């Protein structure tokens, strides 16, 4: 019986706490967080300015994909698994996978061709400069009013 009274008293306290008001009418409730928002990260922000210069440049190809290392590791592991037996087979499999990954990565790097890209220098409205590399310039010209959004230059 004593436990029933304690449970009922606890339920009344919980219900009463849920009805409590954080402040009086006419006064706003205190804020738990600041009203200002943090600035967006530079890679997703947009800026405005005027193109100062456009130059053709060599950009590295897409060498960071890693497909050569993955394929080389799988092939090397399969070949290493064909050698020996027991713990020797395990060692050969691991060594084959590591060696295959290294060879595959090097083959991928050797087959990656440099590409032409445009280096676009923009004088921003705040006086600073940003340089963006992109594959094409479409209708962009020196003196064009532009916006930079997600590391690309667009005519504004």
SVG drawing of the C-alpha trace seen along z (x, -y; Angstrom):
<svg xmlns="http://www.w3.org/2000/svg" viewBox="-2 -46 56 72">
<polyline fill="none" stroke="black" stroke-width="0.4" points="0.0,0.0 2.9,-2.3 4.4,-1.8 1.1,-2.7 1.0,-6.0 4.6,-6.8 3.8,-6.0 0.7,-8.2 2.6,-11.1 5.4,-10.7 2.8,-10.8 1.2,-14.0 4.6,-15.7 5.5,-14.7 2.1,-15.9 2.3,-19.2 5.9,-19.9 4.6,-19.4 2.1,-22.2 4.6,-24.7 4.9,-27.9 8.4,-29.3 7.4,-32.9 4.6,-35.4 2.2,-36.5 3.7,-39.4 7.4,-38.5 9.1,-36.2 10.5,-32.9 14.3,-32.9 16.1,-31.6 18.3,-28.5 20.4,-29.3 21.8,-32.5 19.8,-34.2 22.7,-34.6 23.5,-31.8 27.1,-30.7 28.5,-31.7 28.3,-29.0 31.4,-27.1 33.5,-28.7 33.0,-25.8 29.2,-26.3 29.0,-30.0 28.6,-32.5 30.5,-35.6 30.2,-38.4 32.8,-40.3 34.4,-41.1 36.7,-38.8 40.2,-40.2 41.9,-37.7 41.4,-34.3 44.4,-32.1 44.7,-28.6 46.5,-26.2 47.3,-22.6 45.3,-20.7 46.0,-17.3 43.7,-14.6 41.3,-12.8 44.0,-10.8 42.4,-10.4 39.7,-7.8 41.8,-4.8 40.1,-2.3 43.5,-1.0 44.5,-0.3 41.3,1.6 41.4,3.7 45.1,4.4 44.5,5.4 41.7,7.8 43.7,9.4 46.9,9.6 44.9,11.2 43.4,13.8 46.7,14.7 48.4,14.8 45.7,17.1 46.7,19.7 50.1,20.1 51.0,22.4 48.8,23.8 47.8,23.0 49.4,19.9 51.7,19.6 48.6,19.1 47.3,16.4 50.7,14.6 50.8,14.9 47.2,13.6 48.0,10.5 51.3,9.9 49.6,10.3 46.8,7.9 49.3,5.2 51.6,5.6 48.6,5.6 47.2,2.5 50.6,0.7 51.0,1.8 47.4,0.9 47.7,-2.6 50.9,-3.2 49.3,-2.1 46.4,-4.4 48.7,-7.3 50.7,-6.6 47.6,-6.5 46.1,-9.8 46.5,-12.6 46.8,-16.3 43.9,-18.3 43.4,-21.9 41.6,-24.1 40.8,-27.8 42.3,-29.7 39.8,-32.5 40.9,-35.3 38.0,-37.3 38.2,-40.6 35.4,-40.3 33.2,-43.2 35.0,-43.3 38.4,-43.9 39.9,-40.5 40.7,-38.1 39.8,-34.4 41.2,-32.1 38.9,-29.3 39.9,-26.5 37.2,-25.2 37.0,-23.2 35.1,-25.8 34.4,-29.5 31.3,-29.6 30.3,-33.3 32.7,-34.6 35.1,-37.4 37.5,-39.7 35.3,-42.5 32.2,-40.3 30.2,-40.6 30.1,-37.1 29.1,-35.2 31.2,-32.3 29.1,-29.5 30.4,-26.1 33.8,-26.7 32.4,-27.6 32.2,-31.0 28.8,-32.0 27.9,-35.2 25.7,-37.4"/>
</svg>
